Amino acid sequence: MIIVRFKMLMDPKNRNELLNAVRNISQEVRKEEGCIDNLILKSLDDENELIMIESWKSRVLLEKHWKTLNFSALLGIQNLLGKPIQVEINKVTGSQGLEEIEKSRTGKKEISNEKGLKVI
């Protein structure tokens, strides 16, 4: 899985236009092949900071997305920002769930899941 994080600093005078554009782009991106999710987050510390997080099934499908009108629209909103978009691309090679938290909190080396299988 590939996770892409976009950090945007909104220009306050363009806030409504930018939020509407990002909302529309996000809705369209979610429909694309390979898109697992597309989230838009507003910072609690800085009212002008906006974060978009995209999750993709593969790098190939992400690169296909980079050639779409949706991605061109995202690049096009930079003129509404106070600074250029910051981009971070992360490749996730594995993921863990709640069982890892429980294992760490209890100090157990292994736990059993609901099917009786041991997780080490």
Beta strands, then each sheet from edge to edge (+ up, - down):
strand 1: 2-9
strand 2: 35-42
strand 3: 49-56
strand 4: 86-91
strand 5: 111-112
strand 6: 118-119
sheet 1: 2+ 3- 1+ 4-
sheet 2: 5+ 6-
end
